[in-house]
Amino acid sequence: MKTKPLGRTGLMVSELCFGTMSFGGDADEAMAGQMYKAVRNAGVNFFDTANEYNKGRSEEILGRLIKGERDDLVIATKCFNPTGPDINARGANRRHVVQAVEASLRRLGTDRIDVLFLHRFDTRTPIDEMMRALEDVVRSGKVIYPAVSNWSAWQTQHAVDIQERNTWARLQVVQPMYNLVKRQAEVEILPMAEANGIGVIPYSPGAAGLLSGKYAKQGSGRLKTNKMYEARYGDAWMFEVAEEYTAFCQENGLHPVSTAVAWVGAHPAVTAPIIGARNTDQLKDSLASVDVAMTPELRTKIADLSRTPAPATDRSEELKVAR
């Protein structure tokens, strides 16, 4: 497992980040422990969770697992989504962010959060207030690096501009969705991150299992049981791309899951794709992505199987000229 710099932080993190969304849900504590051991043995030192994952159980289980080696790890968590029935137990306002950080620290059993993501963009709170919330928890010593997840490029850039004007701690990491059938991040988010020296840890590199090929065989999985994933990856063209992609992998002796993760990780703006699993058998294929020789030529061939998003200016003819 190689390591890469995390944006401008000076930290070195593993080229894969392990997401613990399954901890306390699809994976019980025993299985979570097995997966944790497997990724640590593979060289992973970067972990991603969120306060909402399985009502806090993900953070609690991860907190127990990291005891004894906390200082060797980079731990990221998130806040924004509802954590209780109260109308104010949500959002990216200063009050909720401070409360959420305190609760995450207790669940994780640690004295600081290495990377704190605002999980979503809060339409009720001005961006300067959200950035002040991050500044507050950074100044308190409870968070080291501020970050955002699922924000657009303009929102992120505006936030960075506000922070720089106020000499506040700057956004250091973003977490967008990115995979072969969800490529909108290529248009502005990834270039913006590169231009600002911001680390990028994309989630869903395997498109919730769509790129594994199991749906072509009428297998089971989140796309058939989870309404959110069904809506996200329900377009017919996405299944067509997945079918072509898995056929391409079979013809070229490539594992579709390993290759999907490697394809995301090979983008020059990407620091570490987030991999996740429900069990150790699933995990093996994602970990094997580091062994895929993802050359620029191979990456282009795979990209050509999917739809290339229009550029920010919508002058799509320029894409043809560039190629």
KAZI-V418020 format. One record per residue. PHI is phi in whole degrees, 0 to 359 (999 if undefined). Layout:
PHI
PHI
This chain:
999
278
242
222
290
268
56
258
288
88
284
249
235
297
289
235
249
264
268
254
300
281
298
82
232
295
244
287
297
295
293
302
296
294
292
301
297
295
287
294
296
280
107
285
237
237
232
235
218
201
295
274
297
51
56
93
293
300
297
298
294
300
300
290
288
274
302
95
219
306
289
269
240
250
248
244
220
221
215
160
292
303
244
183
285
296
300
261
273
189
95
244
285
299
299
289
299
298
296
295
297
301
292
295
300
296
293
281
64
226
260
203
253
291
227
249
264
282
294
218
278
266
288
268
240
301
299
295
290
296
290
293
299
295
298
301
285
290
296
287
85
272
229
264
234
279
204
223
232
65
264
283
294
294
296
294
296
299
297
298
299
298
298
292
297
263
52
268
303
268
303
245
215
235
228
263
283
200
197
297
254
232
246
301
300
294
288
226
296
293
298
298
296
300
295
262
69
265
290
231
235
287
253
62
296
263
54
55
93
301
277
280
93
290
285
294
260
62
283
260
164
297
295
258
240
243
297
296
290
297
290
290
238
267
291
301
296
293
292
295
298
299
293
296
296
293
294
300
297
296
294
253
67
247
277
297
290
302
290
298
292
296
298
295
295
277
294
299
274
275
274
202
296
271
254
215
198
263
203
291
296
297
296
304
293
291
297
290
299
291
266
281
278
274
285
303
294
294
297
294
300
291
300
293
283
245
277
276
294
295
293
301
275
68
273
294
296
290
296
292
294
294
279
